[in-house]
Amino acid sequence: MAQKRPRDQRVVRNRRVAIYTFLLILTLFYISAHRTVQKEREMEALRAETAAEGPGEQVKELAEGWPEEVVGGQTGGQPKEPVQEQPEGLPGARVYKERGEMDADGGLKILPEDMWCLILTNAEYPVPEDYEVELESIPGTEQSVDKRIYEPLMAMIGDMKAQGLSPIVCSGYRTLDKQEKLFNRKVLSFVKAGHTKEESYNLARQTISIPGSGEHCLGLAVDFYTRRYHKLERAFEDTPESKWLVEHAQDYGFVMRYGENKTDITGIQYEPWHYRYVGVEAANYMKDNELFLEEFYIEQSLYG
């Protein structure tokens, strides 16, 4: 019997390899198709089971850890208090919308328990000597605020970041001692610029609260700058962050404290970066009626 030549052997071997490879590919295709069909059957069964049970359990699972006010109506529970409609694009604002109380004339009704966030301090009204504040640190900063405004502040900042903005709290609570040092430093800067001591004092008090007063000493005010703009100057008003705050801050209980052309009323020059917590209802009322805190005090007869 004739022996096969090496060339014939290579041809046979190559054919066998091609056949085995083809069979392997067919096998892999079969396994893949079988798994796909099996997964589709499992998903179909799961959908049928879910439809029979209803969506309640899934919603509860997804909503775990959310505030009850937000998810109460979805899970079958009842929220503690009816919540106003959520402004579009502001998920955090909904939590902090409060039901306002109106007087007989339809005006805002100020209750004694509301006054903690409406306390006024300026050149004529120093911070009370017995004033105490429990502070909460702002993550990622060296700043802190009154613990009672921490959650609405974080909600506001969180919603700003969700809109692609980059607000940074560069100043929060200050002690009265620190406020005094900042004021004296400002006076000295005007003296070095050539002003008299009296002129320097008067100029300084228009840009920073005098010793013994100051919203930052209440823990209710914050100064903002942004990742790109690190100056507390008028040009802050042109940043997207400033424009957002002007439009939405009141929904979280904050107002721009020192407005443009209001120095004769507030005693402080225009500060578009300085926001103060006054409560949601008061903030919306002040915004709607274009009032600043001193004007609000007059209208509401809050001066004692």
Residue frames relative to the residue before (quaternion, step in Angstrom):
aa qw qx qy qz dx dy dz
M 1.0000 0.0000 0.0000 0.0000 0.00 0.00 0.00
A 0.4517 -0.7164 0.4636 0.2604 3.50 -0.80 1.04
Q 0.4119 -0.7060 0.5291 0.2279 3.57 -1.04 0.87
K 0.4888 -0.6670 0.4746 0.3016 3.58 -0.96 0.90
R 0.4602 -0.6777 0.5052 0.2716 3.48 -1.08 0.83
P 0.6588 -0.5202 0.3589 0.4081 3.66 -1.15 0.51
R 0.6346 0.5382 -0.3462 0.4333 3.60 0.97 -0.79
D 0.6558 0.5081 -0.3105 0.4641 3.60 0.98 -0.84
Q 0.6330 0.5390 -0.3274 0.4490 3.54 1.08 -0.77
R 0.6478 0.5155 -0.3192 0.4611 3.58 1.00 -0.78
V 0.6294 0.5366 -0.3334 0.4526 3.57 1.02 -0.81
V 0.6632 0.5024 -0.3054 0.4631 3.58 0.92 -0.94
R 0.6600 0.5179 -0.3068 0.4495 3.56 0.94 -0.92
N 0.6573 0.5127 -0.3094 0.4576 3.59 0.95 -0.85
R 0.6363 0.5235 -0.3305 0.4602 3.56 1.05 -0.79
R 0.6458 0.5210 -0.3184 0.4584 3.55 0.99 -0.84
V 0.6429 0.5212 -0.3197 0.4613 3.60 0.97 -0.86
A 0.6541 0.5137 -0.3121 0.4592 3.57 0.98 -0.87
I 0.6593 0.5067 -0.3115 0.4599 3.57 0.99 -0.86
Y 0.6607 0.5064 -0.3054 0.4624 3.57 0.95 -0.92
T 0.6430 0.5255 -0.3192 0.4567 3.58 0.99 -0.83
F 0.6472 0.5225 -0.3104 0.4602 3.54 0.98 -0.90
L 0.6633 0.5014 -0.3017 0.4665 3.56 0.96 -0.91
L 0.6336 0.5343 -0.3280 0.4533 3.60 1.04 -0.79
I 0.6493 0.5173 -0.3115 0.4623 3.57 0.97 -0.86
L 0.6405 0.5211 -0.3186 0.4655 3.57 1.01 -0.86
T 0.6443 0.5316 -0.3142 0.4512 3.55 1.00 -0.86
L 0.6630 0.5051 -0.2987 0.4648 3.58 0.95 -0.93
F 0.6317 0.5264 -0.3272 0.4656 3.58 1.01 -0.81
Y 0.6501 0.5247 -0.3126 0.4519 3.55 0.99 -0.88
I 0.6610 0.5078 -0.3068 0.4595 3.59 0.92 -0.94
S 0.6594 0.5166 -0.3041 0.4537 3.57 0.93 -0.92
A 0.6682 0.4949 -0.2997 0.4677 3.58 0.92 -0.92
H 0.6376 0.5352 -0.3247 0.4490 3.56 1.02 -0.83
R 0.6663 0.4958 -0.3053 0.4659 3.60 0.95 -0.87
T 0.6328 0.5388 -0.3333 0.4453 3.59 1.00 -0.79
V 0.6604 0.4988 -0.3002 0.4743 3.55 0.95 -0.94
Q 0.6480 0.5286 -0.3188 0.4462 3.56 1.00 -0.84
K 0.6590 0.5038 -0.3085 0.4655 3.59 0.98 -0.86
E 0.6422 0.5218 -0.3283 0.4555 3.57 0.98 -0.80
R 0.6374 0.5160 -0.3270 0.4695 3.57 1.03 -0.77
E 0.6503 0.5142 -0.3164 0.4610 3.60 0.97 -0.85
M 0.6602 0.5060 -0.3046 0.4640 3.59 0.94 -0.88
E 0.6396 0.5224 -0.3243 0.4614 3.55 1.01 -0.81
A 0.6497 0.5088 -0.3122 0.4708 3.56 1.00 -0.81
L 0.6454 0.5228 -0.3131 0.4604 3.58 1.05 -0.85
R 0.6476 0.5148 -0.3177 0.4633 3.59 0.97 -0.84
A 0.6510 0.5110 -0.3165 0.4636 3.56 1.00 -0.83
E 0.6536 0.5110 -0.3094 0.4647 3.57 1.02 -0.84
T 0.6547 0.5181 -0.3066 0.4571 3.58 1.00 -0.89
A 0.6443 0.5246 -0.3212 0.4545 3.57 0.98 -0.85
A 0.6592 0.5122 -0.3117 0.4539 3.57 1.03 -0.77
E 0.7092 0.4557 -0.2590 0.4715 3.60 1.04 -0.82
G 0.4385 -0.6640 0.4889 0.3575 3.60 1.08 -0.68
P 0.5906 -0.6375 0.3838 0.3122 3.59 -1.22 0.47
G 0.3979 0.7774 -0.4469 0.1938 3.58 1.20 -0.26
E 0.7034 0.4745 -0.2894 0.4430 3.59 0.74 -1.02
Q 0.6345 0.5265 -0.3396 0.4526 3.57 1.01 -0.77
V 0.6539 0.5093 -0.3209 0.4584 3.57 0.93 -0.87
K 0.6348 0.5304 -0.3316 0.4536 3.57 0.96 -0.82
E 0.6604 0.5112 -0.3118 0.4530 3.56 0.94 -0.88
L 0.6826 0.4827 -0.2867 0.4678 3.58 0.91 -0.91
A 0.7297 0.4524 -0.2360 0.4551 3.56 1.03 -0.81
E 0.3834 0.7458 -0.4798 0.2580 3.58 1.25 -0.04
G 0.7922 0.2769 -0.2202 0.4973 3.57 -0.80 0.98
W 0.5491 0.5908 -0.4155 0.4204 3.62 1.22 -0.14
P 0.5996 -0.5400 0.4275 0.4076 3.60 -1.21 0.39
E 0.5614 -0.6308 0.4130 0.3411 3.56 -0.96 0.86
E 0.6032 0.5818 -0.3661 0.4046 3.59 1.08 -0.71
V 0.6870 0.4883 -0.2836 0.4573 3.57 1.10 -0.66
V 0.8099 0.3107 -0.1408 0.4771 3.57 0.83 -0.96
G 0.4146 0.7583 -0.4520 0.2208 3.61 1.19 -0.28
G 0.7165 0.4547 -0.2688 0.4558 3.57 0.83 -0.96
Q 0.6589 0.5221 -0.3176 0.4387 3.60 1.15 -0.51
T 0.7411 0.4200 -0.2351 0.4681 3.55 1.03 -0.71
G 0.6229 -0.5414 0.3541 0.4398 3.55 1.24 -0.04
G 0.5897 0.5427 -0.3737 0.4670 3.59 1.29 -0.22
Q 0.4259 -0.6823 0.5238 0.2805 3.58 -1.28 0.04
P 0.4509 -0.6740 0.5009 0.3027 3.61 -0.86 0.86
K 0.6192 -0.5719 0.3847 0.3762 3.56 -1.15 0.60
E 0.7962 -0.0103 0.0516 0.6027 3.54 1.06 -0.80
P 0.5626 -0.6019 0.4234 0.3769 3.63 -0.93 0.76
V 0.2341 -0.7808 0.5709 0.0983 3.53 -0.99 0.91
Q 0.4907 -0.6609 0.4760 0.3096 3.56 -0.97 0.81
E 0.6645 -0.5002 0.3675 0.4162 3.54 -1.27 0.32
Q 0.4619 -0.6930 0.4907 0.2561 3.54 -1.02 0.83
P 0.4377 -0.6756 0.5145 0.2954 3.61 -0.82 0.92
E 0.5654 -0.6231 0.4151 0.3460 3.56 -0.94 0.84
G 0.8265 0.2177 -0.1741 0.4891 3.55 -0.91 0.95
L 0.6977 0.4282 -0.2739 0.5048 3.60 1.22 0.04
P 0.1292 -0.8484 0.5073 0.0785 3.62 0.37 1.17
G 0.6899 0.4891 -0.2999 0.4416 3.59 0.95 -0.74
A 0.5808 0.6247 -0.3787 0.3592 3.56 1.08 -0.64
R 0.6052 0.5976 -0.3646 0.3790 3.56 1.00 -0.77
V 0.6378 0.5499 -0.3331 0.4241 3.57 0.96 -0.82
Y 0.7734 0.3915 -0.1840 0.4633 3.55 1.00 -0.83
K 0.4282 0.6526 -0.4949 0.3818 3.57 1.23 0.27
E 0.1349 -0.8047 0.5763 0.0449 3.56 -0.80 1.00
R 0.4813 -0.6294 0.5116 0.3323 3.56 -1.17 0.47
G 0.3090 -0.7886 0.5090 0.1534 3.54 -0.53 1.20
E 0.2928 -0.7233 0.5938 0.1963 3.53 -1.23 0.51
M 0.1490 -0.8044 0.5729 0.0501 3.57 -0.77 1.04
D 0.4438 -0.6699 0.5190 0.2915 3.55 -1.15 0.58
A 0.7640 -0.3916 0.2480 0.4489 3.57 -1.30 -0.01
D 0.7000 0.4556 -0.2609 0.4842 3.60 1.13 -0.60
G 0.5741 -0.6109 0.3748 0.3958 3.57 1.25 0.08
G 0.5107 0.6424 -0.4236 0.3835 3.58 1.26 0.19
L 0.6495 -0.5119 0.3833 0.4114 3.55 -1.31 0.13
K 0.2504 -0.7678 0.5749 0.1315 3.55 -0.91 0.95
I 0.1946 -0.7900 0.5751 0.0853 3.56 -0.62 1.16
L 0.1888 -0.7879 0.5810 0.0774 3.55 -0.69 1.14
P 0.6493 -0.5351 0.3596 0.4035 3.63 -1.11 0.54
E 0.6796 0.4981 -0.3008 0.4467 3.58 0.99 -0.79
D 0.5940 0.5650 -0.3663 0.4402 3.60 1.27 -0.14
M 0.5826 0.6678 -0.3542 0.2985 3.56 1.15 -0.59
W 0.5164 0.6481 -0.4347 0.3527 3.62 1.12 -0.35
C 0.7525 0.3621 -0.2104 0.5083 3.59 1.05 -0.73
L 0.6627 0.4784 -0.3077 0.4872 3.59 1.28 0.07
I 0.3433 0.7565 -0.4938 0.2571 3.57 1.28 0.13
L 0.2710 -0.7836 0.5473 0.1139 3.55 -0.91 0.99
T 0.0594 0.7671 -0.6382 0.0256 3.52 -1.01 0.85
N 0.1939 0.7413 -0.6239 0.1540 3.53 -0.97 0.97
A 0.7930 -0.3023 0.1993 0.4900 3.59 -1.23 -0.29
E 0.7244 0.4204 -0.2372 0.4922 3.59 1.12 -0.66
Y 0.7667 0.2801 -0.1448 0.5592 3.57 1.20 -0.50
P 0.1754 -0.8124 0.5491 0.0877 3.59 -0.06 1.26
V 0.6218 -0.5030 0.4303 0.4186 3.54 -1.31 0.25
P 0.5190 -0.6516 0.4403 0.3348 3.64 -0.78 0.93
E 0.5655 -0.6370 0.4116 0.3240 3.56 -0.99 0.86
D 0.7353 0.4059 -0.2280 0.4926 3.57 1.05 -0.71
Y 0.3661 0.7543 -0.4812 0.2559 3.59 1.26 0.24
E 0.0280 -0.7841 0.6197 -0.0181 3.54 -0.93 0.98
V 0.0676 -0.8013 0.5942 0.0177 3.54 -1.08 0.68
E 0.2810 -0.7245 0.6071 0.1661 3.54 -1.07 0.86
L 0.2313 -0.8383 0.4878 0.0758 3.54 -0.51 1.23
E 0.1458 -0.7398 0.6500 0.0949 3.51 -1.34 0.51
S 0.4066 -0.7330 0.4945 0.2300 3.58 -0.77 1.03
I 0.3774 -0.7035 0.5599 0.2219 3.55 -1.11 0.80
P 0.4656 -0.7100 0.4432 0.2878 3.63 -0.55 1.09
G 0.8256 0.2462 -0.1935 0.4693 3.54 -1.08 0.81
T 0.7169 0.3491 -0.2403 0.5536 3.58 1.27 0.14
E 0.4706 -0.6265 0.5238 0.3342 3.53 -1.36 -0.05
Q 0.5334 0.6485 -0.3751 0.3927 3.56 1.30 0.27
S 0.1025 -0.7697 0.6262 0.0708 3.53 -1.31 0.39
V 0.1646 -0.7692 0.6106 0.0920 3.56 -1.30 0.38
D 0.6857 -0.4131 0.3805 0.4630 3.51 -1.35 0.11
K 0.5422 -0.6652 0.4099 0.3092 3.56 -0.78 1.04
R 0.6475 0.5592 -0.3182 0.4085 3.58 1.08 -0.70
I 0.7243 0.3852 -0.2582 0.5102 3.62 1.16 -0.34
Y 0.3968 0.7545 -0.4551 0.2572 3.57 1.28 -0.01
E 0.7061 0.4798 -0.2894 0.4329 3.60 0.74 -0.99
P 0.6823 0.4494 -0.3247 0.4766 3.66 0.79 -0.79
L 0.6164 0.5357 -0.3543 0.4557 3.59 1.06 -0.64
M 0.6756 0.4837 -0.2953 0.4717 3.58 0.92 -0.88
A 0.6187 0.5301 -0.3464 0.4650 3.58 1.07 -0.69
M 0.6595 0.5090 -0.3091 0.4588 3.57 0.94 -0.88
I 0.6676 0.4874 -0.2999 0.4762 3.57 0.89 -0.90
G 0.6446 0.5329 -0.3185 0.4463 3.57 0.98 -0.84
D 0.6742 0.4818 -0.2969 0.4745 3.58 0.96 -0.82
M 0.6046 0.5390 -0.3549 0.4670 3.57 1.09 -0.62
K 0.6713 0.4898 -0.2962 0.4710 3.57 0.91 -0.89
A 0.6207 0.5399 -0.3399 0.4557 3.58 1.09 -0.67
Q 0.6728 0.4627 -0.2813 0.5042 3.57 1.24 -0.47
G 0.6013 -0.5962 0.3435 0.4062 3.59 1.28 0.21
L 0.5192 0.6358 -0.4156 0.3918 3.59 1.26 0.28
S 0.2733 -0.7778 0.5489 0.1384 3.58 -1.23 0.34
P 0.0420 0.8207 -0.5674 0.0517 3.62 0.48 1.14
I 0.0773 -0.7747 0.6266 0.0344 3.55 -1.11 0.75
V 0.3074 -0.7223 0.5867 0.1991 3.57 -0.84 0.97
C 0.1202 -0.8278 0.5470 0.0320 3.56 -0.40 1.24
S 0.7913 0.0930 -0.0798 0.5990 3.58 1.24 -0.19
G 0.0406 -0.7902 0.6114 -0.0098 3.53 -0.90 0.99
Y 0.8363 -0.0452 0.0691 0.5420 3.55 -0.70 -1.09
R 0.0518 -0.7631 0.6435 0.0303 3.52 -1.16 0.77
T 0.4424 -0.6385 0.5482 0.3099 3.55 -1.16 0.59
L 0.6321 -0.5245 0.3992 0.4074 3.58 -1.22 0.35
D 0.6142 0.5500 -0.3453 0.4483 3.59 1.09 -0.68
K 0.6683 0.4861 -0.3048 0.4734 3.58 0.92 -0.87
Q 0.6192 0.5411 -0.3400 0.4563 3.58 1.03 -0.79
E 0.6542 0.5109 -0.3108 0.4630 3.58 0.97 -0.83
K 0.6471 0.5169 -0.3200 0.4601 3.59 0.96 -0.81
L 0.6526 0.5104 -0.3121 0.4650 3.58 0.98 -0.84
F 0.6466 0.5139 -0.3192 0.4647 3.57 1.01 -0.81
N 0.6727 0.4945 -0.3026 0.4597 3.59 0.86 -0.92
R 0.6250 0.5303 -0.3339 0.4655 3.57 1.06 -0.71
K 0.6457 0.5111 -0.3174 0.4702 3.57 1.02 -0.80
V 0.6215 0.5302 -0.3370 0.4680 3.61 0.99 -0.81
L 0.6652 0.5139 -0.3002 0.4509 3.57 0.89 -0.96
S 0.6324 0.5362 -0.3418 0.4424 3.60 1.01 -0.74
F 0.6595 0.4851 -0.3087 0.4842 3.60 1.05 -0.70
V 0.6100 0.5396 -0.3491 0.4636 3.59 1.07 -0.70
K 0.6669 0.4964 -0.2963 0.4701 3.58 0.93 -0.87
A 0.6507 0.5124 -0.3126 0.4652 3.58 1.18 -0.53
G 0.6621 -0.5484 0.2881 0.4218 3.59 1.31 0.05
H 0.5314 0.6244 -0.4211 0.3879 3.59 1.21 0.09
T 0.5479 -0.5779 0.4783 0.3702 3.54 -1.25 0.39
K 0.6704 -0.4923 0.3552 0.4266 3.57 -1.24 0.28
E 0.6567 0.5077 -0.3147 0.4604 3.59 0.97 -0.83
E 0.6479 0.5033 -0.3121 0.4790 3.57 0.99 -0.87
S 0.6535 0.5305 -0.3089 0.4428 3.54 0.95 -0.91
Y 0.6387 0.5247 -0.3207 0.4625 3.57 1.02 -0.83
N 0.6891 0.4851 -0.2804 0.4596 3.57 0.88 -0.97
L 0.6489 0.5004 -0.3185 0.4764 3.58 1.06 -0.72
A 0.6519 0.5314 -0.3125 0.4415 3.56 0.97 -0.88
R 0.6823 0.5051 -0.3011 0.4343 3.59 0.91 -0.86
Q 0.6197 0.5229 -0.3483 0.4704 3.58 1.27 -0.18
T 0.7331 0.3955 -0.2232 0.5063 3.57 1.24 -0.29
I 0.7943 0.0730 -0.0446 0.6015 3.57 1.23 -0.35
S 0.5635 -0.6296 0.4155 0.3368 3.57 -1.00 0.81
I 0.5143 -0.6583 0.4571 0.3054 3.54 -1.02 0.84
P 0.6652 -0.4958 0.3574 0.4289 3.62 -1.19 0.40
G 0.7464 0.3570 -0.2951 0.4779 3.53 -1.00 0.91
S 0.7471 0.2605 -0.1762 0.5856 3.56 1.27 -0.26
G 0.3786 0.7388 -0.5131 0.2181 3.55 -1.28 -0.08
E 0.4556 -0.7132 0.4689 0.2528 3.53 -0.75 1.07
H 0.6100 0.5570 -0.3608 0.4329 3.56 1.06 -0.66
C 0.6306 0.5440 -0.3316 0.4431 3.59 1.15 -0.58
L 0.6101 0.5257 -0.3498 0.4786 3.57 1.29 -0.17
G 0.4057 -0.7052 0.4796 0.3288 3.57 1.18 -0.53
L 0.5957 0.5986 -0.3390 0.4146 3.57 1.31 0.19
A 0.7114 0.4230 -0.2402 0.5073 3.59 1.27 -0.05
V 0.0826 -0.7757 0.6240 0.0454 3.53 -1.22 0.61
D 0.2669 -0.7125 0.6235 0.1800 3.53 -1.25 0.58
F 0.2012 -0.7889 0.5732 0.0934 3.55 -0.99 0.90
Y 0.0917 0.6928 -0.7104 -0.0836 3.45 -1.41 0.37
T 0.4684 -0.6928 0.4774 0.2696 3.59 -1.18 -0.06
R 0.7062 -0.4438 0.3348 0.4385 3.52 -1.30 0.14
R 0.7528 0.3803 -0.1988 0.4991 3.57 1.08 -0.76
Y 0.7731 0.2739 -0.1482 0.5526 3.58 1.13 -0.58
H 0.0661 -0.8478 0.5250 -0.0360 3.56 -0.31 1.32
K 0.5777 0.5772 -0.3901 0.4253 3.60 1.02 0.68
L 0.3100 -0.7097 0.5985 0.2050 3.53 -1.10 0.77
E 0.3540 0.7126 -0.5066 0.3320 3.49 0.38 1.34
R 0.7373 -0.4459 0.2869 0.4187 3.54 -1.31 0.36
A 0.6244 0.5794 -0.3403 0.3983 3.58 1.02 -0.78
F 0.4588 0.6705 -0.4554 0.3640 3.60 1.23 -0.17
E 0.5974 0.6032 -0.3596 0.3872 3.59 1.09 -0.68
D 0.6651 0.5131 -0.3005 0.4518 3.58 1.19 -0.45
T 0.5385 0.6262 -0.4110 0.3860 3.60 1.22 -0.13
P 0.6011 -0.5591 0.4177 0.3893 3.62 -1.14 0.50
E 0.6142 0.5601 -0.3497 0.4321 3.58 1.08 -0.72
S 0.6574 0.5061 -0.3081 0.4656 3.58 0.94 -0.88
K 0.6624 0.5074 -0.3115 0.4547 3.58 0.90 -0.89
W 0.6285 0.5236 -0.3300 0.4710 3.58 1.06 -0.73
L 0.6617 0.5145 -0.3068 0.4510 3.58 0.90 -0.92
V 0.6262 0.5411 -0.3369 0.4490 3.58 0.96 -0.84
E 0.7282 0.4478 -0.2394 0.4604 3.56 0.97 -0.83
H 0.8423 0.2639 -0.0784 0.4634 3.58 0.91 -0.89
A 0.4784 0.7164 -0.4390 0.2554 3.64 1.11 -0.43
Q 0.6269 0.5688 -0.3442 0.4062 3.60 1.00 -0.77
D 0.6073 0.5688 -0.3574 0.4242 3.61 1.12 -0.52
Y 0.7041 0.3911 -0.2446 0.5398 3.56 1.30 -0.23
G 0.6249 -0.5741 0.3261 0.4166 3.58 1.30 0.08
F 0.6150 0.5629 -0.3412 0.4342 3.60 1.25 0.14
V 0.0957 -0.7716 0.6261 0.0584 3.55 -1.20 0.63
M 0.4985 -0.5736 0.5359 0.3679 3.54 -1.24 0.45
R 0.3541 -0.8043 0.4404 0.1836 3.56 -0.45 1.19
Y 0.8060 0.2037 -0.0854 0.5491 3.59 0.90 -0.88
G 0.1562 -0.8576 0.4884 0.0400 3.52 -0.08 1.35
E 0.6460 -0.5134 0.4059 0.3928 3.50 -1.35 0.28
N 0.8397 0.1067 -0.1267 0.5172 3.57 -1.03 0.93
K 0.5779 0.5747 -0.3880 0.4304 3.59 1.12 0.62
T 0.3148 0.7879 -0.4854 0.2109 3.59 1.25 0.22
D 0.6475 0.5265 -0.3290 0.4419 3.59 1.01 -0.75
I 0.6869 0.4486 -0.2749 0.5014 3.60 1.23 -0.39
T 0.7708 0.3527 -0.1850 0.4972 3.57 0.81 -1.00
G 0.4113 -0.7163 0.4666 0.3162 3.57 1.16 -0.57
I 0.7101 0.3835 -0.2271 0.5450 3.58 1.32 -0.15
Q 0.5212 -0.6418 0.4647 0.3169 3.55 -1.03 0.78
Y 0.7208 -0.4486 0.3344 0.4091 3.53 -1.36 0.37
E 0.0416 0.7878 -0.6104 0.0717 3.57 -0.80 1.11
P 0.1551 -0.8337 0.5235 0.0827 3.61 0.09 1.23
W 0.6400 0.5349 -0.3193 0.4498 3.60 1.24 -0.21
H 0.6640 0.5308 -0.2858 0.4423 3.62 1.23 -0.37
Y 0.0084 0.8069 -0.5878 0.0575 3.57 -0.60 1.20
R 0.1861 -0.7937 0.5784 0.0304 3.50 -1.04 0.96
Y 0.3776 -0.7158 0.5401 0.2309 3.58 -0.99 0.83
V 0.0061 0.8007 -0.5980 0.0344 3.59 -0.88 1.02
G 0.6081 -0.5204 0.3630 0.4770 3.59 1.28 -0.08
V 0.6279 -0.6001 0.3529 0.3480 3.55 -1.05 0.80
E 0.7098 0.4657 -0.2841 0.4456 3.57 0.76 -1.00
A 0.6613 0.4906 -0.3099 0.4754 3.58 0.92 -0.86
A 0.6460 0.5310 -0.3263 0.4408 3.59 0.96 -0.83
N 0.6706 0.4807 -0.3005 0.4784 3.58 0.92 -0.85
Y 0.6371 0.5230 -0.3258 0.4631 3.57 1.02 -0.78
M 0.6686 0.4961 -0.2976 0.4673 3.58 0.91 -0.91
K 0.6538 0.5032 -0.3159 0.4687 3.58 1.00 -0.78
D 0.6737 0.5064 -0.3002 0.4466 3.59 0.88 -0.93
N 0.7714 0.3462 -0.1706 0.5060 3.56 1.05 -0.79
E 0.4130 -0.7475 0.4375 0.2815 3.57 1.35 0.26
L 0.3869 0.7142 -0.4781 0.3340 3.54 0.91 1.02
F 0.2305 -0.7140 0.6347 0.1851 3.53 -1.21 0.57
L 0.7478 -0.4738 0.2028 0.4186 3.56 -1.17 0.55
E 0.6401 0.5156 -0.3341 0.4612 3.61 0.94 -0.79
E 0.6580 0.4959 -0.2996 0.4810 3.59 0.99 -0.84
F 0.6208 0.5397 -0.3237 0.4675 3.56 1.07 -0.81
Y 0.6309 0.5349 -0.3262 0.4576 3.59 1.00 -0.82
I 0.6605 0.5024 -0.3092 0.4644 3.57 0.97 -0.88
E 0.6867 0.4926 -0.2938 0.4465 3.58 0.82 -0.97
Q 0.7532 0.3859 -0.2060 0.4912 3.55 0.96 -0.86
S 0.3958 -0.7430 0.4555 0.2895 3.60 1.34 0.11
L 0.2927 0.7901 -0.4825 0.2394 3.55 0.92 0.95
Y 0.5199 0.6152 -0.4324 0.4052 3.60 1.21 -0.23
G 0.2754 -0.7890 0.5292 0.1466 3.55 -0.80 1.02
